[in-house]
Amino acid sequence: MLLARSEDSVSSNAILKVWRRLYEYGHAYGPKLAAVTSTAFGYLAWSARAQRTTCRAPMIMYSAAASLVLAIVPYTIIFIGPTNDRLSARAAGKDELVSTNETSETSDDQLLRQWVVLNGIRGLLPFAGGVLGLLTAIN
């Protein structure tokens, strides 16, 4: 989005509309995917426990994987929520500028950059859970 904004001179309004569409899809499907994936890892943890082996490592590893995947929900609420709220308000045209010296374009770009960083960090949580689950399955 930011690349299109800088290289193709796409307006802030258009970028915010694209962001809003991505946000709506993520909001609708992200928690469900996290719940299904965490449930699968939870089942694997329960299954590993049910095998009654002396090694509890698979159960712990699958439980950690489930927790990492599900951690996107509180991370989103706590860390990304305020940025999402500001961007949503901007996309709807309801947000006032933070300071009179700041242009709408600059502020939109700053919010989008902040969102990109926070979203990248959020993406690492289920990725780490998936890697942990895969390593557990391989071992």
PAZA-505828 format. One record per residue (C-alpha): z, x, y. Coordinates in steps of 0.001 Angstrom, whole numbers, padded with zeros to 6 digits, always signed. Layout:
ZXY ...
This chain:
+000000+000000+000000 +000942+002722+002429 -002172+004677+001512 -004356+001655+002294 -002460+001230+005522 -003051+004796+006696 -006505+005550+005291 -008205+002174+005565 -006470+000934+008718 -005236-002203+006989 -003015-004268+009271 +000726-004467+008793 +000442-008211+008342 -002014-007803+005431 +000135-005126+003791 +003228-007319+004089 +001396-010223+002475 +000392-007984-000439 +003975-006710-000691 +005278-010287-000718 +002951-011202-003585 +004114-008157-005580 +007712-009011-004787 +007274-012603-005978 +005779-011471-009294 +008495-008878-009772 +011192-011387-008868 +009795-013924-011325 +009152-011641-014294 +011266-008490-013831 +014676-009922-014761 +013200-011701-017782 +011559-008517-019037 +014796-006598-018494 +016758-009258-020397 +014338-009250-023340 +014235-005455-023524 +018018-005166-023223 +018433-007798-025916 +016153-005810-028207 +018172-002647-027620 +021360-004659-028098 +020069-005903-031437 +019255-002337-032464 +022789-001278-031484 +024254-004127-033539 +021924-003280-036418 +022958+000384-036301 +026605-000681-036349 +025994-003005-039295 +024666-000117-041391 +028239+001139-041625 +027363+004790-041451 +029924+007324-040336 +027777+008319-037350 +028176+005958-034399 +025663+007800-032226 +022747+005352-032770 +024920+002395-031800 +026108+004165-028662 +022615+005362-027738 +021025+001916-028163 +023868+000343-026186 +023316+002869-023400 +019581+002128-023460 +020295-001608-023140 +022660-000943-020236 +020160+001282-018422 +017410-001318-018661 +019677-004129-017501 +021003-001977-014648 +017897-002814-012599 +019427-006191-011757 +022568-004992-009934 +020660-002006-008505 +018120-004390-007013 +020752-006689-005564 +022932-003936-004116 +020454-001310-002950 +017051-002960-002574 +018208-006437-001526 +018625-005708+002192 +015212-004019+002378 +013605-006889+000460 +015198-009372+002853 +013851-007532+005885 +010373-007203+004401 +010359-010872+003383 +011331-011871+006890 +008605-009634+008306 +006036-011105+005921 +007036-014586+007068 +006917-013462+010716 +010591-014283+011298 +012142-010842+011778 +012897-009506+015220 +012471-005821+015977 +015555-003675+015613 +015018-001917+018905 +012750-002519+021852 +011317+001013+021601 +010168+000428+018041 +006780-001094+017412 +006277-003619+014664 +003792-001326+012938 +006218+001609+012805 +009103-000520+011641 +006992-002123+008911 +005877+001300+007718 +009450+002571+007669 +010642-000436+005680 +007780-000082+003219 +008508+003640+002763 +012161+002862+002158 +011189+000178-000365 +008827+002580-002178 +011608+005162-002593 +014195+002616-003718 +011733+000939-006077 +010824+004321-007578 +014466+005012-008296 +014838+001536-009795 +011873+002219-012060 +013647+005243-013478 +016433+003081-014942 +014354+001200-017554 +012261+004332-018101 +015406+006277-018986 +016520+003415-021236 +013164+003423-023007 +013218+007194-023505 +016781+007008-024820 +015828+004222-027222 +012774+006115-028401 +014716+009330-028967 +017329+007375-030912 +014665+005765-033088 +012980+009110-033775 +016234+010767-034802 
